[in-house]
Amino acid sequence: MTDLSSDPDPTPTPTVDDAASAGDRDGGGGIVVALSEPCALWRGLLADPAGLCAATLRAACAAAAPALAAAEISLVLADDAFVRTLNRDWRGKDRPTNVLSFAALDDVSPGRPLVMPPASDEPLLLGDIVLAFETVAAEAAAQGKPFAGHLRHLLVHGLLHLLGYDHETNEEDAQRMEALETGILAGFGIPDPYVDHAGASGIEAGAALR
């Protein structure tokens, strides 16, 4: 799932019509989620996309990077066409996928705890997560999962990639990712996605490093 690019900054800046910060929602702590919504279809299935996404990403950060006091995550709720373009241009795969992660940190890894730089007044930029509405909705329907629950799983999975996890090339990372995802989702009352659906998690995601 992880493709590494030699380009130091291959990720384009998405052009969006609406942007909102979810960092102060629900007692947000130090995790800021900068949400962009170029696809309006998400609001047809979610009453509060910003609140759901921010709560999920904050829970994932608390579980996977507890020493991280302040961080910013860019989140784009896009459609299949938008994600297909990114997937084609930066991963060489001319098709949409459910979620793409673009890490902003070059030296992050699961075995290296994230901490704030000394005397830093700015949140640590973790990177970008981009989701494709039609693919996420189709997967949830095919697997008999609530849309919101499947979205939470993809958000957690994408966040773990920003933190350096790579399940495609590292079996230990794969096992740690699965355990973290299962534990974080359980906090939202979501069953283990790797057990309840005969091992089909719906994760086909892609990741690239900036």
N, C-alpha and C positions, 0 to 999 in steps of 0.2 A: 504494500500500500504506500510505501514511502518512496518517492522519487527525489533524488538530490540534484539540484541544478548548480552548474558552475557559475552561472550568472549571479553576481552578488545581490541583486534585487530584481528578480524576475516578475514579481507580483504587481499587476496593474492596480491602480486606484479605481475602485468601482465608481461608476457614475450613478447616483441615486437621486430620487425625487424627495425622499423624506429621511431625516436622520434624527435620532433621539438618544439621549444618554439615560441609561438605566442604572447608573451607579448609585443613586441615592434612594432607590426603591427598596421598601421593606427592610430598612435598617442596614443598607448596603455595605457597611464596613469600608474597607479600603479597596474593594474590587469594583472597578468601573467597567461597565459594558456599553460600548458605543455602538448603538444599533442603527442599521440602515435597512430600509424596507423598499427596495425597488419593485417588489412583487406584492400586489395588494391581496392576493389570494390567501395569504396566511391569516388575515383577519377574518376570513370567512369561517375558519375552523377554530380560531383561538380568540377568546374574549380579551386577553391581555398578553400579547406576545412579549412585550418588554419585561413584564413582571415574571413570567414563566422562565424566560431565557436567563435573566439576571439571577434569579434564585438558584437555578440549576448550575450555572457556571460558578457562582460563589460557593455552593456546596462542593463542587468538584475541586475548586482551588483549596478549600479548607481541608479536604481529605488527602489530596495529592501533593500539596505544597503548603503545609501548615505554617512554615516560617515566613511565608510571603505576606508582608503587611499591607502593601499597596500595589495594585497592578491594573493595567488596562487591557481589555480584549475588544477587538473590533469584530462585530458580528453582522453578517449580511444575510437577510432572508430574501433569497432570490428565486428564480425559476430555472427550469431545466435548460433553457436556451443560454442563459447567463453562465451557468455552471459548465455547460458543455464547452463553451468557448474557453474558459479557464482550463478545463481538463485537457482540451486539445492543445492549447498553446504552451502549457507548462508541464504536462505529463505525457504528451504525445498520444492521448487516448480520445478519439473523436466521438465521445458519447457523454451524456450527463452521468453524474454519480450523486449519491445522496449528500455527502459532505466533503468539503475540501478544507484542509488546514494549511496555513502559511505561517511558519514560526518566525518570529522576529529575532530570536536569540540564537547565536551560532554555537555556543558552548554549553547548552543545557542538556542534561541527561537525567534519567530517573535516579541514578546513584549519587547525584550531585545536588543537594538541597538548594532551592532558590532562596536567596536572601536579598534584601534591598541594598543597593550600593551605599557606602557610608555618606552621611550628610546629604542624601538625595531628597529633594522636595517634590519630585515628580514620580508618579506611579511607574512601575516597570512595565514596558510595553511587551506583552507576550506574543502578539501576532493577530492573525485574521482567521475567522471561521466563516465559511460560506456554505449555505444549504440550498438545495433545489426542491422547491415545493412539490412539483408533480411526482418526482421520484420518491420523496419521503411519504407522501400521501398514498401512493400506490403500494409501497412496501408495507405500510401499516395495515392497509385494507387486506392485502394478500395474506398477511400473517395473523390476521384477527386481533391486532393490537390497537389500543386507543392511540389516536394520532399524537396527542400530547405526550404520552409515555414514550413512544418511539422517538419523537423529537428530543426529549430529555436524554435518551440514550445516545443519540448522535451528537448532541452538544457535549456530553461528558467525554465521549470518544474523541471528538475533535480537540477538546481542551487537553487531553492527555498527549496528543500529538504535539501540541504547542509546547508541552513540558518535556519533550524529547523521547517519548515512548515510540517504539517502532515494532509492531507485531509481525511485520512481513519478514524481517531479516533476523529477528531476535526472539527465540522461543521463550526465554525468561521474561522479556518484556510483554509478550503476548499473555502469559499466565498472570503477570502482575496487573496488566490492563484489565483483563477479565474480572479479576478479584475486586479491583477498585471500582469498576463500573457497576458490578453487582451490588457492592456495599452502598455506593452513593445512590443508586436507583432505589434500593430498599428503603432509604430514608424518605423517599417520596411515595412509598407504598407500591412500588412497581416490582413485579416478580422478576426473578433471574431470567433475562432474555436468552441466555445460552442453554437453559434447561427446558423452559416451558414451551419452546417451539422446536423441539427435536434438534437442538444445536444450531438452528438458523437464527442468527442474531439480526439479520438485515443490514449488517455492516459491510459495505463494499467500498468504504470511503477512501479518499486519496489525500496525501499530504505532500507538501513540498517545503523546502527550506528557502528562505529568502537569501 
